[in-house]
Amino acid sequence: MRLLAADGGAARRLAQGHVGRPGPITLPRAAAVLDTGELITKGEAIGKLGQFSVPAALVAQIYHRRAGEQVRLNWLQRSIRAWRVRRIMSTSLRRLTSADGSANTSGH
């Protein structure tokens, strides 16, 4: 099977079984699809992360990584970030998929 990717590194990681996990950037994108039926860009999604209680420091890290800059964190910082991201994702996904229609985030 041949994998197509923008860079060989991404294809190699996929071939080796390294699967990316949905991160905070998927939250505003999913909300936009649920609210309007349209998909927004990742760049637009970064600007809407605050609607999902993503801390400004994490938004900055995501922005810099998307811009190709290296974000250096030690083991403890990565662990804390992972815990926060899991909590944000869990809470936000529950809200987006709730039966009461609270997927609409435009009011936040």
Stockholm file with secondary structure:
# STOCKHOLM 1.0

chainA/1-108         MRLLAADGGAARRLAQGHVGRPGPITLPRAAAVLDTGELITKGEAIGKLGQFSVPAALVAQIYHRRAGEQVRLNWLQRSIRAWRVRRIMSTSLRRLTSADGSANTSGH
#=GR chainA/1-108 SS CCCCCSSHHHHHHHHTTCCCCCCTTHHHHHHHHHHHSCCCCHHHHHTTGGGGTCCHHHHHHHHHHHTTCCCCCCHHHHHHHHHHHHHHHHHHHHHHTCTTSTTCCTTC
#=GC SS_cons         CCCCCSSHHHHHHHHTTCCCCCCTTHHHHHHHHHHHSCCCCHHHHHTTGGGGTCCHHHHHHHHHHHTTCCCCCCHHHHHHHHHHHHHHHHHHHHHHTCTTSTTCCTTC
//
